[in-house]
Amino acid sequence: MKRYLLFTFCLFTTTLFAQQQPSTSGNTNKDYKKLVQQLKKGEVYLIDVRTPEEYNEGNLEYSQNIDYKGGNFKNNLNKLDKKKPVYVYCRSGNRSGKSLDSLKVLGFSKYYNIGGFENLKSDGMPVKKQ
């Protein structure tokens, strides 16, 4: 019985974790175009959690910068509409992955780590011209 409960718990948490962190591998330009359309309509957020210096060196179009290392990170996230999906990226995917914990604690229901800036840029996500 204990094995069954442990197996069920592991299966549930794995499934839940996979839903909150979809992989960016296999995404096509079509997926990005759909995301850009949602961003233009204000239906979703695209958050860059890198430092302002990193952000100013280049960022994805329609993104906004909320510095993960900044002192007001959670306060700035808390200003967003919790009903809208949040797509988060950073340089490599590490800080954006850690950001999901904050989004969960703050009560957001849909949040996704879409990875690192360099990979997203090379995959065809539109980059804001500096």
Buried (B, 14 or more C-beta within 10 A) or exposed (E): EEEEEEEEEEEEEEEEEEEBBEEBEEBEEEBBEEBBEBBEEEEBBBBBBBBEEBBEEBBBEBBEBBBBEBEEBBEBBBEBEBEBBBBBBBBBBBBBBBBBEBBEEBEBEBBBBBBBBEBBBEBBBBBEEE
